Amino acid sequence: MTLAAEAPDLDVFTRLRGPVFGFAHHRGFTHSFLGLFLVSGFVVGCIYLIWRLRGRPIKDPKRPPRWGLLFLFAYVAGLSHLLLDFTNNYGLRPFWPFWEKWYSWDIVFIFEPIMFGLLLLGLIVPSLFSLINEEVGARERGLKGRGAAIGALVGVLAMYGVRDYQHRRALEAMQARTYQNAEPVQVSAYPTMINPFQWYGVAETTGFFALVPVDSRIPEVDPLGQMELRYKPEETAITLAAKRSYLGRAYLDWAAHPITETENLDNGGYLVEFEDLRFWYSGYVLPWLRRGGGKPLGAGVELNHSLQVVADIFGKQRVPPEDGDVRH
């Protein structure tokens, strides 16, 4: 089950075909309900192969391995991976390939120290009590670590409950106000590390995005007037060409609040940069993400003067266009 819970991240090997291909298939097939059947089968198959190579050892002849039951356990473990990925704001596509829509709960930061601490205590506490029992000569009863494991899981579920409640409060507060006298057509609230009351809000109107800090403990959004506006750029032949590229299609399929910025290059070409505003705040929570003017999880498409794709920009990598884009 431990191996199966980690196995959906085997999609990391898709990066071998290039960063854009890896991005397009990250949290795709291996993170879907259908794909988990193959992922679970692969894990159990590997264990079966090891078992065969070891000469089929069976400690109790009356209780041979139940491979069907092991497959079921592996699938359940894989579902736990999907649940954890669903809770953060990157999301996943659980119904792929029938429905490629991205889903995210948006209640837990991509790395949540509180959850990490709870689970770490679930591992450490049993060993500490075991040492204490050895010192005093007490006998252990029941399965070692059961109580700590249950306590850690209850703590994680309680954290989910608190964050979900505060998330809904943040969304209600954002929906109840206007932004520069404009009604929002969509609002989103994204988590920050540790503090379940502090959220980063994105309110989309017909003409711009409003980026606001939200404190779910109070009904008023942005009482200190820290709102930042990002106006939607005019759609041009240049941006349309970039959006039709392989990288553009993959990015827009994934992004929740995409925005573009066009730069004229000295060689007569163009660079169209993509940014998803739901990660705009990450550069302030994790400042190293914005060193050198970088955009967290941003990307770009370089075009020549004929609006043909010359290169893809992903992170700090500049690579040839992938998967059907014309190479020049």
N, C-alpha and C positions, 0 to 999 in steps of 0.2 A: 504493500500500500504506500509506503514511503517513496519507492521508486516511481510508482504510478502517479503519485501526486505531483512529482516534479516533471514527469515525462511530456506534458503538453508543451513545455518550453524547448522541445526538440526542434521547433520551428526556427530556432536560432541558426540552424544549418542552411536555411534558405538564403542567408546573407552571403554564402559562398558564390552565388550567382550575381552578386552586386548589392550595394546598399539599398537601392530603390526597390529591387525585387524583394529583398528581405523585409523592407518596410511594408510593402504591399501585402505580404503574406504573414506578417506578424499578428499573432492572436487571431488567426484565420481558421484553417481546417482543423488543426490540432486542438483548438479551443472551442470546438463546436460539439453538440450532443452526438452528432453522427461520427465525427472524427474521433471521438473518445473510444468508440468501439475498436477502431484500428489501433489507436494508441495503447489501449488496455491489452488488446491481443498481442501487440508487440512486446510489452513488458512481461506478460505471462509466458509468452513464447521464449523469451530470453531465459527466464527462470527455469522453464521446462528443459531447455537445451543444457543449462548448467547441471540440472538434476540428472539428465541422461549421461552427461560426460563424467559425472561422479559415480556412475554405476547404479543409479536408482536407489539410493539409500532410503530405507523406511524404518524408523525407530519402532513403530508399532504395526505389525502386519495386518492387524484388524482395522487400522485407520490409515489407509493409503491416501496420497494427496488427492484432493477433490478439486480438479482443475476448473470446473465450471464455477464453483463457489469462489475460487481465487480470482477468476475473471470478474465476477460480480463485485468483489471487494476492490479490485483494481479500478473498476469503472466508478464506484462510489468515491474512491480517493481522487480520481480525475475531476469529478464534480466539485470537490472541495477547492481544487485549483481554480476552476471557473468562477466559483463564488468569490474567492479572494480577489481575482482580477476584476470582477464585476463591481466590487465595492469602491474602487478608485476611479479617477476621472479619465483614464485612458480608454477603458472600455474593452469590449470584445464582441465577436459575432457568433453567438451560440447556435443560430439556426442556419449557418452556412452549410451547403451551397443553395438551399431553397430560398433563404431570405438573408441578404447580406447587410442588413441594417446593424449599426453599432449600438450597443446598449451599455450604459454605465449608471451606477447608483450615485456616484459623486459624493460619498460621505467620508471616505478615508483617504488621507494623503498617500502618495505613491510609496513612501516609506513612513510608516507610523510607529514612532518610538514607543508609544504606550502599548500597542499590540505586541511589538517585539519584546518589550520588558515582561509582559504577562506570560508569553510563551517561554521566554528564557527562564523565568522563575519556575514554570512547570517542569523544566528539565533539571534545574539546580536543586530545588527544595528537597526532592526525594533523596538525593545523594547526601545532603546535609543531615537529614533526619536519620539516614542509615548509619552515618558516622556516629551520631549521638547515641543511637541504639546499641552500637557495638561497644561504646565506652561504658554504658550503664548496664550492659548485658541483657537488654530487653529483646524479646522475640518479635519479629515483624509478623503482622497478620494481614492476610489478603495479598493482592497483587501490589508489588512495589510501584509507587508513583501514581496509582489510580486517583487518589484524592487530589494530588497536585494537578494532574491532567484535567480532571473535572473542574477544579477551581480556575485553571487557566482558560478553559473554554467558556465557562460561565462569565468570566471577566471580559473576554472578547465579545460575547453576545451582549453584555451590558453596555460595552462601549459602542457597539453597533446601534443599540436602541437609543442611547443618548445622542449620538451623531445624527441618526435619521430624524429624530424629533427636532433637533436644532436646525438641521438642513431644511426641513419643511417650513419652519418659522422664518428662516432667512428668505426663502422663495416667496412666502406670503408678503413679507415686508417689501420686497423689491417690486412685486406685482402691484402693490397698492399705491405706488407713486408714479409721477411722470418724470421725464428726463429732458430738461430744456424745453418744457411744455409739450413734449412728444410722448405719446402712449407707447409702451413697450409691446412689441409683437412676440418677443420671447425673452425669458429671463432664466439665468442659470446661476447657481451658487456652488463654488468649488472649495474644498477643504484646505486648511493649512495644517502644519504639523502641530501635534500635541493639543492645542487649544480648540475644543469643540464649539466654542462660541464665535470664533473669528473665521469669516468666510470671505472669499474673493468673488464679487458679483460681476456678471456680464449681462447687461440689458441691451437687447438689440431693438432698434427702431427702424423705420423705413430708410433713414438717411445716415445713421451712424450707430456705433457701439459705445455704450457708456460703461466704463470700468470703475467700479466702486467697492470700497471696503464695507463689509456688513458685519455688525455685531448682533447676533441673534437674540441677545438678552434684552435688547431695546427695540421698540417698534419703528424708530426712525432710521432710515438708511443714510449713511454718509453725513452725520451731523457736523463734521468738521470741514465739509466742503472739499474733499480730496478727489472728487470725481475727475476722471480723465476721459476725453472724447476721442474716438478714432473714427473719422469719417470714411464712409464707403467710397472707394475710388470709382471713377467713371469707367465703364466697360469699353474696351477698345479692341481693335483687331489683334493688337499685341497680347493683351491679357487673355483673349479668347484662344489664341494659338497656344499659349502656355498651358491653359487649362485643358486643352485637348491632348496634350502630351501624356505619355504613360505616367510620369511622375505627377503631373497635374491631376489626372483622373484619380490616381490612388490617394493623393493628398486630400482632394475635395470629398472623396467618398468617406474618409476618416474624420476630417475636421468638423468640429461642432460650430465654431465661429471663425471661419476663414476670412482673411483679408489679404489683399495683394499690394505690392509696391513695385513700381516699374522704374528702372534705371537705364538711361541711355549710355551705351558703352563707347569708348573711343574708336573702336573698329567699325562703327556704324550699326552694330547689333544692339540687343536689348537683354537686360536681366530682369526677369519677373520673380520677385521673392514672395513666398507663401508663408503666412504665419497663422497659427490657430490661437485666438485670443484667450482661450481657456487656460493656456499655459503662460500667458504674459506675466502673471504674478510670480511664476517660479523663479524668475531672475532676481527677485527680491527675497524670497524665502531661501533660495540657494544661489547666492550672488555669483558663484563661479560659473554658472550657466551663461551669464551675460558678459563674461570677459571678452574683450576684443569686439564688443558690439554684437555679439551673437544673439540669436533669437531661439529660445528653448523650443526644440522640436520644429524648427523652421526648415524650409527647403527653398530651392530656386530652380528656374529653368532659363538657360541661356539660349537666345535665339539669334540667328543672323539677320541681315537686312531683309531677306526674303521670308522671314518669320518661320524658318525651319529650325528644328531643335539642334543645337550644337553640343550642348552638355547639360548634365543634371548636377545641381549643387545640393548635397545633402549633408547637413552639419558643416564640417570643414573640408569635406571631400568634394572634389570636382571630377566627375566620371563621365565617360561617353554615354549617350542616351541608350536606354535599354528597351528591349521587348517591342520591336516594331517601329520605334521612332527612327527616322532617317538619320544615318550617321554621315558626318561631314568632317 
